[in-house]
Amino acid sequence: MYKYDTYDQQMVDTRVAEFRDQARRRLDGSLSEDQFKPLRLMNGLYLQLHAYMLRVAIPYGTLDSRQMHALADIADKYDRGYGHFTTRQNIQYNWIKLEDAADILADLAKVEMHAIQTSGNCIRNISSDHFAGAAADEVADPRPYAELLRQWSSFHPEFSYLPRKFKIAVIASKKDRAAMRLHDIGIRIVKRDGALGAAFYVGGGMGRTPMIAPCIREFVPLDQLVTYAEACLRVYNRHGRRDNKYKARIKILVHELGAEEYTRQVEEEFALLLEQGVEPPLAELERIKTYFEEPLFADAAADALDRSDPDFALWADRNTVPHKTAGYVSAVVSLKPPGGIPGDATAEQMRLMGDLAKDYSCDELRVMHTQNIVLPHVRTADLHTLWTALDAAGLGSPNLDTVEDIIACPGLDYCSLANARSIPVAQKIATRFADSGKTAQLGELKLKISGCINACGHHHAGHIGILGVDKKGVENYQLSLGGSEAEDVSLAKITGPGFDEDGVVDAVDTVTQVYERERRDGERFIDTYRRIGMTPFKEALYG
């Protein structure tokens, strides 16, 4: 993984000192909240319902054990003993005191981490495939390109105050494990005629107006990757709405201009930038790549698993995925125990995951946008020992990509923007299906819950999506079906009138009953929905 050089370290250390002075002035009253707000947001500090929340950047979701231990220490020292892993591959702390915020940033800087640009109208933490570097189906490890873009975008003077927040994802396989086309810019590293390049998708996003990004260029040479991204941003920065935040995202600009006209302007800007020679030298990309060289994998026989322990066998079947190296797998640590809060991990659990990564996964962890953790390089022979430790710590739930593996935002329990609670609904649904024993027979079923229209829980992209709304002062939950964030990307459609909290749990159960009745052999939920349409589900839900 990437290691800071002198410039990186100086950059974050300088920002810590700046923010320490800004926080001091806010605490002594020299700065009003209105004056302080843009300063704290650029350092990932939000003012939520009950306290400050700090969002820490984890670029492309990659951590080592030292960093995970530091995150655990911060949870214990400055929060309430836990952290919340998010759909942007970040971690959030929900109970931060302003007087501690600069100390937290200083502690992060000691382990090459920060909270810079995790909020505000800037280019946010760049995300990627959580199996990058381990997946057999990728044409290259996408993380060096994500790192190049991270360095380019950090403190970029032209893009520090965009019309609205901006999100970029980079993948390198046909299979999309990062919701790439639901980003402002999605980049897929591709190979054409033996050469690597990048396909650019621009104008995706969820929130109030969900849209799927169209492909505006199928191949950009890798030595022009940053230049093309800059051209995309320049056109947006020039024309994006600043008079209406609900129409300020790039998806609105691409929609209103039309993809063809937006692309024309980008190509024009791209040609101008090429003339000016703004692209970083390829030598910089090659330097970055050296930090992402494959670990020294031990010789590992691809022996069959000992399946004598049925609980372990179930977890190994559900929560491990093939690795490109024989004798290894990538193991997913579920942060979704039945009845638990999706994405939460205690300090003790974080330390354990860090230790297990050091002992069994080449000292690497990955945060998934689905709010779980990946140990990307685990020998098959070590799996039972690994699972035994995880299971003892409440981290061994065998529920990857099932109805229990729910994405949920913090909702009204924490967020000042939310209209309804997400966490209790997720807990009730996961418990209902865990208790019923139906999880296995339902197979792959991706359920996502948001507590407001901002869609931090990705409900638009759920096979089953739930959106909490305020209906005359009462929490109400809209049910949607048919979304996908994968390579078969689609947006979910609302079934009809909403439900109360218990009613939406029953409604999800009803939907799964229709699926069980109607599905054909081998069909996932999303396949059955696309084949039979909405009508059978609506009839079951509303009569």
Steps between C-alpha positions, in 0.01 A plus 500: 500500500605860444737656753526873563802684371629820658253712305199291605601510865568872497164561334297325770714634787454855373125450475488373860672815621264720297192325631623510858509879477159512331341282769661710775349814351157337478520389862600846626230668291730672251326308221124465471347165403427638151866601463625171640270269302688500165830457685387198701325339204819504295650300787220246518331640811119514499265633765238226540193465721681425824869574446766559239566217256845451348536319167846354437622430146608149407614543139364219280418316823853371569641474856777321682498365855679804643232731361214278618648501849521879489133519401417276796700720735314809378168323561600426858669830581271751330170324423287234669708199412386437144510634145267480202630386160321671212398447139786728391756260652558750783452478875291741707506582871167627628580644845790740453571807714624804312782551749633152408469525123848636425658236727319229305632641173851504648465135604382413150796680344739278698371198306473668157128576523283811498147635465574750223231541231267244655237772493436829324451580133820335387625169362428251778682181598563301181355150518587177324438127483549348845652189336752705300832323466345168599226450241571268209277691260673840505726618217716691750497606862288819488639645822812667353271697270273587791808615694618713208159666491506545878830685481379710207175595670631573851499876551451554128454880490246496217281232655497592869158667475301320235127559448440188709680200648670271250562125510731285286531120483767297319465131412682264262264214423176449312338403826417817689551464874518874572171642364719672239219629276325663794790741553560850364790348308543126466822373346554144381854399409473303174731330254483568126742359245725393785519850655340617821272801496198640680130510415331808648142503626377842612180625659384225731375531853224424744328743733200708404540438126664162442675451167723242336817643346533466122833404345640815343830349380582134460879532506731764643871412490637462850752777448202734452281371784540798731466748216168350392372502858603865527312583181186337640533701822572828323185483290298421811664773707430751224134415439376321813213666686598698807162665553317179595677223692236248395599554137872546553635147449672413173226248420260794456742681270554191283126440488411860409779550248461148367782248509602587142541873565670445835742261331569750223596764754716253693684397184560864413639568848702179485670606177589837653647338810707260291647798319597647837660175614337476845509120536727364777792307352458126461796465734275614784249227423781245486628624837154456651465152351801379696298535820235264366717212394361159588583369847746214522244223512613183673479176311149386578335183378145540376380225732132439566365652820437284802122526509444296814389812689169597334502857636843563358409334171196729463712809568772387258239443228334838545773735618802408293564575135757352260847654485719530194769296681447130558461407865371844602159664537369841597305473825216742580453598862134578553417810703133396482423256782123439530362781713821703474555845350622464140856626461579546869810343655622532857856599579568143613367364170713746303811393687419135438449560127831684489678214676342239273599702193859512618509128577295362212448761223838652409421787740218634281135580562243654270184690587213397274243753381248249635627581852694179558875433522708282267813309587616476138780242509423204728644152456230238480690302762459790749128551448372291789734666749401840363127427518527364854647829621247707306204296619604533864500879456157520335652547153427160351151544358469302173284751316691661212260629229196360679189672632680533835795687344318833506648838408356767728585864566508629863156656445311705754685342792797722411458704183351850502391460137303179551122472499476152647703237680686240297676297767194350678347398165821326395523325835142374483531374142830320563363341817176395328681310228772359725233359731289366212783301347407632152825683429669205329210415272460863390861514379641828367266780605640849554296720731587864563346760732526881502358732764450787256500589131877558502529121462810435710363147539487453119132402504464583130746218423348232719334189367270611780537864602344681793479879534392662824290815458316738731126473441326771703741454788491120490778275372389323184692255284477475121581161351678472163594199289734421215813705563857387444837668545693229316588471131128440434433840656138612538293731718233363729133596453261587782234236562231738626388656831745476788487305825569559867809345658352159575297508180806536279660199668187299419503643146856376439389156619205511260724595210729205569199266507403614151857439387503148644172422327595643161869431458645248260800279568814704558331840487609769738237735638598770250468252211150398605393862546621594154322204345158537668495876563352700783134390479515172698686672782256793514203264506650313795588821685182700443238248391 
